[in-house]
């Protein structure tokens, strides 16, 4: 259940390196207009298609399809998905783009925008605020408000109503431009994965506070159950190389213990947005990290480690604590179990700080990407008919339906020895890489709810639940239950827009100053009070202006 991560902080760097003009909110095409009025909603042909569930006669449209693995003689132009799409929905491709990779796709999009080249009817957009704003400003895409209200199904509408923040990256001048593609929520929320065999041998209890965790780290280092010398054990595996608020080896939970989440924009007591790294709580978290570094709880090479490298110290048996998501049992935990015979792992809740505060980042609002609709598309509603079908039929298939075991017989499921199976080891030419226009259909809360049900010992009943019971590990189930028991501690990053004007010119330097100051404090090369000077410099060197711009953006998209 590991998925591609598109973190805000990384995208901000991309935003500053690539196209700066977008940050100002100006159009990227002088001839473009922002009169992106939707095509007529509710045409007779559209009404007939939604009433019947397919277009008859079939329609043609252009879209974007990224590389997939094709088997059994299928090709990108003729494959099981496209045959299904024509037969089931009355749709077929014409003049569709088939880029070789993500980078080529982004370049092709930007060139098309700059030159005024015609873009496909339906354009998939990764989670990238700069690119989204470029596409909106190009004048080639319509606002989808009316289409969404009329054609989106209940699953999509209910989730959007429950999470209005999902619209923030896609909103301009009060209009919504992107159809959100749903993703599993809470799937990436942080837990602490501890060496349970060490916990048992040392007779230690779950860490309820940061102080409890410090005691565990001291025992792991100085009374190591595997007989490792103190200089061979660095209990907490973290990454300090690029971001400390990241997807594995992260420190958001420690900053959260002192009332802030670093490297993101949080709401303050008055409902305004503030940058978490300048909150006074960040100073307390840095002081604690400096103390842990001095005691050898953190490896001195952590500043050189990215997320994957930080996990290696855990999988090699030199660390006892890895901050990570519920899917750690799928990766990288198997490496630990292979490298250290007898090792056991368990997910623990996030501990509280000295004042009882608990907090971690909240990774997403249930959106992984989006699709924009060309103003010249003859059938702008077709993407809703397509996505509705996937959400209604494939995301949580009914028992006895044609999708009970998978999408396509002979590809992601088959009859083997008289019984249906989706075991890839038993199916010749197994493939589940279907070129869905929207990616695999996912109902945001279904995954975690299902894992909690399994963790509670309940019998899986639906095809989806049976699949999760077969492919997800019990440690994974238990971890999901821990995540869902702490939902109230998740802190959202409220700024998901393109770089503001001052960010374009100042953000790289501010981020560089932040990383250098924080690392020097953690390594004891600067006193903790250097944090106060960092905050003063951050504010005077553009931070205060950026804060105003960020809050202006937030008010424009949220109406608050």
C-alpha positions, 0 to 999 in steps of 0.5 A: 500500500506504499504509494508515490509521495508528492510532498508539499515541501519538495513541490515548493522547491520544484516550484521555485526552480521551474517556472517562476511566472506562475507564482505571481498569478499572471497567465503563462500565455499572453493570448489566454483568457480566464473565461473558462466557461463549461461547455453546455451541461446536460446535452441530450446525448449526455443525458442519454449516456448517463441514463443508460450507463454508456454512450451509444453510439460510442464517442471518441476522446483524447486523454493521457496514458502513462506507460504500463506493462502489457501482456498477452499481446496487448499494446498501448493502443489495443488492450484489455482496458480499452476493449472493456471501455468501449464495450462497457462505456461506449468510449474509445481513444483518439489522438491520446498522448502516450508519454514515455515518463513523468518528466517527458509528460510535464515537458510536453504539457509546458511546451503545449501551453507555451505554444498554444498547441491543442491539449487532450480533452482530459488531462491528468495532473499530478499533485503540483500546484505550479503546474495546476496554475499554469494549466488554469491560466492557459485558458484551455480548461473549463471550470467544472462546478456545474459538471461536478454538481450534475454528474459526480456520483455520491462517493465523490460528492460525499467526500468532497463535502466532508473535506472541502480543503481538497478543492483549495489547490484547484480553485481560482477566482471562486471556480473549481477547475480539477476533478479530484482523483480519490486516494486512501486517507490516513494511509501515510500517517506516522506511527512509531515502529519499535523492535518488539523483541527488544521491548519484550526482553527488556520488559518495557511498556508502551511509551505514553510520553516523550520521557517514556520514549527516552527511557526506552531509547536509553535501554535499547542503547545501553542494555541492548538485548542483542548484545550490541555495544552502546556505540553500535546502537543508535535507537532512533532512525531519522532522516535530516537530509532534505526535510524533517517533516517527511514520509519515513524517518520523520520528526513531525511527531516530536515537534507535535509533542511541543505544539507545532508541526514543522515545515508546513503551514498550520492554523494558529489560535485565531485561525490564521496560517503560520509556518510551523518551523518558527513556532516557539514549540519548534525551539523545544523540539530542537533542544530535545533533538540536540540532547538525543544527538549528544546521548547517541540516541540518533546517528551522527550521519542522519544529516546525510540520510534520506528516508530510505537510508534512515530505514537501513539502520533499522533494518540492519538491527542498529536502531530500535525505532523507525517513524513510519506509516502503517505499511512498514510491514510490507516495506522495509520491515522484510529486510529487518526480518531477513537480516536479524533472525528473531526480530519482531516489530510492533506499531505504537501510538505517538507519545505526548509531550511534557504538557500533554500535547500530541501531533503529527502531520496529516498527509492528504485529504483523500486526493492523489491527483486530478483531471482537467477538462479541455474547453473544446472537449465535445463530451466534457461529462464523459470523464465523470461517467467513466470515474463514477463507474470505477468508484461504483463497481471496482473500488469496492466490488460486490460479491457475485459481480463481474469484478468480485475477484479483479478487473480482468480474468486472465490478467489480475485474476483467473480460475486455477485448479477450479478456484478463482484466485488473484495470487500473482504467483499462480497466474501466468502473465499476471498483470494488474497495470491497467491504463485506467484514465484515473488510476485505480479507483479508491474510496478514501476511508475504505482501506483503513476501516477494513484493516481496523475490522480485521484487527478487531478479529472480525471475519472479512465478508466483502471481496475487498475485505477478503483481498485485504485479509489475504494481502495485508499482514496482521501487523499492518492491521494492528497499525491501522487500528493505532492510526485510527485511534489517534485521528484527532492528533493529525495536523493538516498543511493548509497551504497547497497553492502555488508559490506566492510572489515572495516565495518565488524570490525568497523561499529557497534562501529561507529554507536553506537558512532553516535547514542549516540552523536546525541541523547546527542546533541538533549537532550542538554547533549552535546554542539553542537560543540561535533559534530566536535569531533564526526566527527574527531573520526569517520574518525580516527576510521575507517570511512576514510578507510570505505569511501575509500572501499565504493567508491571502491565498487561504482566504481566497480559496476557503472563503474564511 
